[in-house]
Amino acid sequence: MTAREYSQNHYLIFLLTIFIFTKLAIIKHTPLINDETYTLTIGRYFSLSYFDHPPLMTWISYLFHFFEAREAYTFRIPHIIFGTLTSFFLYKIGSLIYSRQTGFIAAILYFISPFFFFSGGFFVVPDSLLNFSVAGATYFAIKIIFGNVNKSYLWFVLGLSLAIAFLSKYQSYVFALTLFIAFIIWKKEAFLDRNFYICFIISICGLLPVIIWNIENNFDSFDFHKTRSSFIFDIFHVLNSIFLQSLLLLPTTAILICISFVNYINVQKREESFLIFLSFPTIFIFNFFMMASENSFAHWSMMGWMLLIPMASNTLHLFKSSLKKFLILKALNVFLIFSLILALSIHARTGFLTNSYSRQTPEWDNTRELLNWKHIAETITDNLKETELKSIVTLNWYDSGQLSVALNHKYSVGVIGPNNNHFKYINLDSGKSFTLVVVRLLNNKNHGDLTDLMQSLGYKINELNNFPLLRGNKNYGIISLFFIEKN
């Protein structure tokens, strides 16, 4: 190893260490979002797979529960590690195709992207595992296809990466199919190599738990995701989805990706063709569903955009004399976006942005995702008997997840009604009576009588009590407790 390579390796280790410690510094101070608390709650019960996602993320949570992890934020540590490893693989891809400098920039672009910073390497959500495995699989495939490195260990880790992807999120199916076609285009001779079939068998092992669970449960996972496309075109939703994808990447990174496409047309590179080919189906398919449905989310396509980050980082050399100005713009972009995220996080706990309103909190001020559920849990435990606490239910999976974590999993919290996701596979209580907890915001106009809903679900309902839900020092919502009994 030369002195230059030794120095560059030290820079890389230093960079990745900074990434890890930056996130560890905020890990305790960032509220748990709904998806996290849901995962932590259902992760207490082992299953071959789960209702809305493949099982690996929840298996990791189950392992933490098995070793009796006390603090909820510690469940984020594996995802911080996977996010950092994703940055490492993007560095390797950038270094392999372009230069080490490009690789360094690719790692940084991934880290400072709002979506990849949080969902891709911080929150307890499947994207960190998906991005890690997809970036890894892409790097190993480039080594095999374009580096002509036919080593058994490379095929093994490629198969393992695909297995992890299959166990992480359903977007991986699109990626794997695209990668299979890429081998037909760029490496036909691989189909005559036994290593290819060993790799294929290893990857299929990642599909088995999901397939077996769905066979046993009437393909509920696939039915659930099938219903998420309403095929209702809404121009506002389309424009909003495009804007949000840019915001999740960072607008300046989105600009770099667009410029890299133009540059690719002029100077085509085989490896760049490969990255575009792998990314395009994910971007196209999930943008189509976003545009054809109002019940969709902008982050569905982010795995595809991630694969284009090495190309975006290489584009920086085109700026030459204006590079300094662009980097200042980039830094300002990062500062503004993360300052906005910080302000919204503080507002969710204090309401400082709208506390000066003399009237009711405006309808747009909805911070339900980041409510202080510890306060809600204390209100409930202070006003319910032990027998009533043992039979708590809510009307949806996200309230039950938040409440379960806020109660430190001391009590099992079930779900009444159809919005229960994996809770319906957990036999929490076989009794006939329950304590229903309903949390409603004052600025939400949908405060209808629950009697009809409960009757349709086969319960009769009696109100126990209502308590104020405070945000900062101002009343923000109502915590309602009901006694419900099966008819």
C-alpha positions in Angstrom: 0.0 0.0 0.0 1.4 3.4 -1.0 1.6 6.4 1.4 -1.2 8.1 -0.6 -3.5 5.1 -0.3 -2.8 4.7 3.4 -3.7 8.4 3.9 -6.9 8.1 1.9 -8.0 5.0 3.9 -7.5 7.0 7.1 -9.6 9.8 5.6 -12.3 7.3 4.8 -12.3 5.8 8.3 -12.3 9.3 9.8 -15.3 10.3 7.6 -17.4 7.2 8.5 -16.6 7.7 12.2 -17.9 11.3 11.9 -21.1 9.9 10.3 -21.6 7.4 13.2 -20.9 9.8 16.0 -23.0 12.6 14.5 -26.0 10.3 14.6 -25.2 8.9 18.1 -25.1 12.4 19.4 -28.8 13.0 18.5 -30.1 9.4 18.9 -31.7 10.1 22.4 -33.1 13.5 21.4 -35.0 12.6 18.3 -38.6 11.4 18.9 -39.6 7.9 17.8 -41.9 8.1 14.8 -44.9 5.8 14.3 -43.2 3.3 12.1 -40.5 2.8 14.7 -42.7 2.3 17.7 -44.9 -0.2 15.6 -41.8 -2.2 14.7 -40.5 -2.2 18.3 -44.0 -3.4 19.5 -44.6 -6.2 17.0 -40.9 -7.1 17.2 -41.6 -8.6 20.6 -43.3 -11.5 18.8 -41.3 -13.6 16.4 -42.8 -14.5 13.1 -41.5 -15.8 9.7 -42.6 -12.6 8.1 -44.8 -9.6 8.9 -47.9 -8.0 7.5 -46.5 -4.9 5.7 -42.7 -5.6 5.4 -40.4 -8.6 5.1 -39.0 -9.7 8.5 -35.3 -8.8 8.8 -35.9 -5.4 10.4 -38.3 -6.9 12.9 -36.1 -9.9 13.6 -33.3 -7.4 14.7 -35.8 -5.7 17.0 -36.8 -9.1 18.4 -33.1 -9.9 19.1 -32.9 -6.6 21.1 -36.0 -7.5 23.0 -34.5 -11.0 23.7 -31.5 -9.4 25.3 -33.8 -7.0 27.2 -32.7 -3.7 25.7 -34.1 -1.0 28.0 -34.0 2.2 26.1 -36.1 2.5 22.8 -33.4 4.6 21.1 -30.8 1.8 21.3 -32.9 -0.1 18.7 -31.6 2.5 16.2 -28.0 1.6 16.6 -28.0 -1.3 13.9 -29.6 1.1 11.5 -27.0 3.7 12.0 -24.4 1.1 11.3 -26.2 -0.1 8.1 -26.5 3.5 6.9 -22.8 4.0 7.4 -22.0 0.8 5.5 -24.2 2.1 2.7 -22.1 5.2 2.5 -19.0 3.0 2.4 -20.4 1.0 -0.6 -21.3 4.2 -2.5 -17.7 5.3 -1.8 -16.5 2.0 -3.3 -18.8 2.3 -6.4 -17.7 5.9 -7.0 -14.0 4.9 -6.5 -14.3 1.9 -8.9 -16.0 3.8 -11.7 -14.4 7.3 -11.3 -11.9 8.1 -8.6 -11.5 8.0 -4.8 -12.4 11.7 -4.6 -15.7 11.0 -6.4 -16.3 8.1 -3.9 -15.7 10.4 -0.9 -18.2 12.9 -2.3 -20.8 10.1 -3.0 -20.5 9.0 0.6 -21.1 12.6 1.8 -24.0 13.1 -0.5 -25.7 10.1 0.9 -25.1 11.2 4.5 -26.4 14.7 4.1 -29.6 13.7 2.2 -32.6 14.2 4.6 -34.2 10.9 3.6 -31.0 8.8 3.7 -29.8 10.5 6.9 -33.0 9.5 8.8 -34.8 6.6 7.0 -31.6 5.3 5.3 -29.5 5.1 8.4 -31.2 6.2 11.7 -34.8 5.3 12.1 -36.0 1.8 12.8 -37.4 1.3 9.3 -36.5 -1.1 6.5 -34.8 1.4 4.2 -31.4 1.2 6.0 -31.2 -2.5 5.4 -32.6 -2.2 1.8 -30.1 0.5 0.8 -27.2 -1.3 2.4 -27.9 -4.6 0.6 -28.7 -2.9 -2.8 -25.6 -0.7 -2.7 -23.5 -3.8 -1.7 -25.0 -5.9 -4.4 -24.4 -3.2 -7.0 -20.8 -2.9 -6.0 -20.1 -6.7 -6.1 -22.0 -6.9 -9.5 -19.8 -4.2 -11.0 -16.7 -6.1 -9.8 -17.9 -9.3 -11.5 -19.3 -7.8 -14.7 -17.0 -5.0 -15.5 -13.9 -5.9 -13.4 -14.1 -9.5 -14.7 -13.3 -10.7 -11.2 -14.7 -14.3 -11.1 -14.0 -15.1 -7.5 -16.3 -17.4 -5.5 -16.4 -15.1 -2.5 -17.7 -12.2 -4.7 -20.6 -14.4 -5.9 -21.3 -15.5 -2.4 -21.5 -12.0 -1.0 -23.6 -10.9 -4.0 -26.1 -13.7 -3.2 -26.0 -12.8 0.5 -26.7 -9.1 -0.3 -29.7 -10.1 -2.5 -31.0 -12.4 0.3 -30.8 -9.5 2.8 -32.5 -7.2 0.3 -35.4 -9.7 -0.1 -35.7 -9.9 3.7 -35.8 -6.1 3.9 -38.4 -4.5 1.6 -40.5 -5.4 -1.4 -38.7 -2.8 -3.7 -35.8 -5.2 -3.8 -37.8 -7.5 -6.1 -37.7 -4.9 -8.8 -34.0 -4.4 -8.2 -33.2 -8.1 -8.3 -35.1 -8.7 -11.6 -33.4 -5.7 -13.2 -30.0 -7.1 -12.0 -30.8 -10.5 -13.6 -31.6 -8.8 -16.9 -28.3 -6.8 -16.6 -26.4 -10.0 -16.4 -28.1 -11.1 -19.6 -27.0 -7.8 -21.3 -23.5 -7.5 -20.0 -22.3 -10.9 -18.8 -24.1 -13.7 -20.6 -21.2 -16.1 -19.9 -22.0 -16.0 -16.2 -25.0 -18.3 -16.9 -22.4 -21.0 -17.7 -20.7 -20.6 -14.4 -21.7 -22.7 -11.4 -20.9 -19.7 -9.1 -23.9 -17.9 -10.6 -26.3 -20.6 -9.6 -24.8 -20.8 -6.1 -25.4 -17.1 -5.8 -28.9 -17.6 -7.1 -29.7 -20.3 -4.5 -28.4 -18.1 -1.7 -30.5 -15.2 -2.8 -33.6 -17.3 -3.0 -33.2 -18.2 0.7 -34.1 -14.6 1.4 -37.5 -15.1 -0.3 -38.6 -18.2 1.5 -39.7 -16.8 4.9 -41.9 -14.2 3.1 -43.4 -16.7 0.7 -44.1 -19.3 3.4 -45.7 -16.7 5.7 -47.9 -15.3 2.9 -49.0 -18.8 1.8 -50.0 -19.5 5.4 -51.8 -16.1 5.7 -53.7 -15.8 2.4 -51.0 -13.5 0.8 -52.1 -10.7 3.1 -48.9 -8.7 2.5 -49.4 -8.6 -1.2 -53.1 -7.8 -0.9 -52.2 -4.9 1.4 -49.7 -3.4 -1.0 -52.0 -4.0 -3.9 -54.7 -1.8 -2.3 -52.3 1.1 -1.9 -52.8 2.2 -5.5 -56.1 3.9 -6.0 -55.5 4.9 -9.6 -56.9 8.3 -9.1 -54.9 11.0 -10.9 -54.4 14.2 -8.8 -52.2 16.9 -10.4 -51.5 18.4 -7.0 -50.4 15.1 -5.6 -48.1 14.5 -8.7 -46.4 17.9 -8.3 -46.1 17.4 -4.5 -44.5 13.9 -5.0 -41.9 15.3 -7.5 -41.1 18.2 -5.1 -40.8 15.9 -2.1 -38.5 13.5 -3.9 -36.2 16.5 -4.6 -36.5 17.6 -1.0 -35.7 14.1 0.3 -32.6 14.0 -1.8 -31.7 17.7 -1.3 -32.5 20.0 -4.3 -28.8 20.5 -5.1 -28.3 16.7 -5.3 -31.3 16.4 -7.5 -29.7 19.1 -9.8 -26.5 17.2 -9.9 -28.3 14.0 -10.9 -30.1 15.9 -13.7 -26.8 17.3 -15.0 -25.2 13.8 -14.8 -27.9 12.5 -17.2 -27.1 15.2 -19.7 -23.4 14.5 -19.4 -24.1 10.8 -19.8 -25.7 11.4 -23.2 -22.6 13.1 -24.4 -20.0 10.7 -22.9 -21.5 7.3 -22.2 -19.7 4.9 -19.9 -20.6 1.3 -19.5 -20.7 1.4 -15.8 -22.9 4.5 -15.9 -25.2 2.7 -18.2 -25.3 -0.1 -15.6 -26.2 2.3 -12.8 -28.9 4.0 -14.8 -30.3 0.6 -15.9 -30.5 -0.6 -12.3 -32.1 2.6 -11.0 -34.6 3.4 -13.8 -37.2 0.6 -13.2 -37.5 1.6 -9.5 -37.8 5.3 -10.3 -40.2 4.8 -13.2 -42.5 2.2 -11.6 -42.9 3.9 -8.2 -43.3 7.3 -9.8 -46.0 5.9 -12.0 -47.8 4.6 -8.9 -47.3 7.9 -7.2 -48.8 9.7 -10.1 -51.6 7.2 -10.6 -52.6 7.2 -6.9 -53.3 9.7 -4.2 -52.6 7.0 -1.6 -48.8 6.9 -2.2 -45.6 8.2 -0.8 -42.6 10.0 -2.3 -40.0 7.9 -0.6 -41.0 4.7 -2.6 -38.5 5.6 -5.4 -35.6 6.6 -3.2 -33.7 3.3 -3.6 -33.4 4.1 -7.3 -32.2 7.6 -6.8 -29.6 6.3 -4.4 -27.9 4.3 -7.2 -27.4 7.6 -9.1 -25.5 9.3 -6.3 -22.0 8.2 -7.6 -22.9 9.8 -11.0 -24.1 13.0 -9.2 -20.8 13.2 -7.2 -18.8 12.8 -10.4 -20.7 15.8 -12.0 -19.1 18.2 -9.6 -15.9 18.3 -11.6 -17.9 20.0 -14.4 -18.4 23.1 -12.3 -14.6 23.9 -12.3 -14.5 27.7 -11.8 -18.0 27.8 -10.2 -17.4 24.9 -7.9 -16.8 27.1 -4.8 -20.1 28.9 -5.4 -22.0 25.6 -5.9 -20.5 24.1 -2.7 -21.6 27.3 -0.8 -25.1 26.8 -2.2 -24.9 23.1 -1.2 -23.9 24.0 2.4 -26.8 26.6 2.5 -29.2 24.0 1.2 -28.1 21.5 3.9 -28.4 24.2 6.6 -31.8 25.3 5.6 -33.4 21.8 5.2 -32.0 20.5 8.5 -32.8 23.7 10.3 -36.4 23.3 9.1 -36.5 19.6 10.3 -35.1 20.8 13.7 -37.7 23.6 14.0 -40.5 21.2 13.2 -39.3 18.7 15.7 -39.1 21.3 18.4 -42.5 22.7 17.4 -44.0 19.1 17.7 -43.1 19.1 21.4 -43.6 22.8 22.3 -45.9 24.3 19.7 -43.8 27.5 19.6 -44.7 28.3 16.0 -48.4 28.7 16.7 -48.7 29.3 20.5 -49.2 33.0 19.9 -52.5 32.2 18.0 -55.3 33.6 20.1 -57.8 31.3 18.5 -57.7 27.5 18.1 -54.6 25.9 16.7 -54.8 26.1 12.9 -55.9 23.0 11.0 -52.6 22.7 9.1 -50.6 22.4 12.4 -50.8 18.6 12.7 -47.8 17.2 14.6 -49.6 14.0 15.7 -46.7 11.8 14.4 -44.4 13.3 17.1 -46.7 13.7 20.1 -45.3 13.2 23.6 -46.7 9.8 24.2 -45.0 9.6 27.6 -47.4 12.3 28.8 -50.3 10.3 27.3 -49.0 7.1 29.0 -48.7 8.8 32.4 -52.3 10.2 32.0 -53.6 6.7 31.3 -51.7 4.9 34.1 -52.7 7.6 36.6 -56.4 7.2 35.8 -56.9 3.5 35.1 -56.9 0.4 37.4 -54.5 -2.4 36.9 -57.2 -4.6 35.3 -58.1 -1.8 32.9 -54.5 -1.3 31.9 -54.2 -4.9 31.0 -56.9 -4.6 28.4 -56.0 -1.4 26.5 -56.8 -1.1 22.8 -56.7 1.7 20.3 -58.3 2.2 16.8 -55.1 1.9 14.7 -51.6 0.4 14.6 -49.6 3.6 15.1 -51.4 4.6 18.3 -51.0 1.1 19.7 -47.3 1.1 18.8 -46.6 4.5 20.3 -48.6 3.7 23.5 -46.9 0.3 23.9 -43.4 1.9 23.8 -44.5 4.8 26.1 -45.7 2.2 28.6 -42.3 0.4 28.2 -44.1 -2.7 26.9 -45.4 -3.3 30.5 -48.9 -3.8 29.0 -50.0 -5.3 25.7 -51.8 -2.8 23.6 -54.2 -4.2 20.9 -56.1 -2.7 18.0 -59.9 -2.7 17.4 -61.0 -2.3 13.8 -59.6 -2.9 10.4 -56.6 -0.5 10.7 -54.5 -3.1 12.7 -51.8 -4.3 10.3 -49.7 -7.0 12.0 -51.5 -6.6 15.4 -54.3 -8.9 14.1 -51.8 -11.8 14.2 -51.0 -11.2 17.8 -53.4 -12.7 20.3 -53.3 -10.0 22.9 -56.4 -10.8 24.9 -59.3 -13.2 24.5 -61.6 -11.2 26.8 -64.9 -9.6 25.9 -64.3 -6.1 27.4 -61.5 -3.6 26.7 -60.4 -0.1 27.6 -60.3 2.0 24.4 -57.9 4.9 24.3 -58.6 7.5 21.6 -56.3 10.5 21.1 -57.7 13.3 19.0 -56.4 16.8 18.1 -58.6 19.8 18.8 -58.0 21.2 15.3 -59.2 18.0 13.7 -62.8 18.4 12.6 -63.4 14.7 12.3 -64.5 14.2 15.9 -67.6 12.2 15.2 -69.4 10.0 17.7 -67.7 6.6 18.0 -71.0 4.8 18.9 -71.8 3.9 15.3 -68.2 2.7 14.6 -68.2 0.5 17.7 -71.6 -0.9 16.8 -70.4 -1.8 13.3 -67.4 -3.6 14.9 -69.7 -5.5 17.3 -69.1 -3.5 20.6 -71.2 -1.3 22.9 -69.4 1.7 24.2 -69.4 3.8 27.5 -67.3 6.8 28.0 -65.1 6.8 31.1 -63.3 10.1 31.0 -61.6 12.9 28.9 -58.2 14.5 29.7 -56.4 17.4 28.0 -53.4 16.6 25.8 -50.9 19.4 26.3 -48.3 20.5 23.8 -45.9 22.8 25.6 -48.2 24.8 27.9 -51.3 24.8 25.6 -54.1 22.4 25.2 -53.6 20.6 21.8 -55.9 17.6 22.0 -58.1 15.2 24.0 -57.2 11.9 25.5 -60.5 9.9 25.7 -61.0 6.7 27.6 -63.9 4.4 26.9 -65.1 1.1 28.2 -66.1 -1.2 25.3 -67.7 -4.6 25.5 -68.5 -7.2 22.9 -72.3 -7.5 22.1 
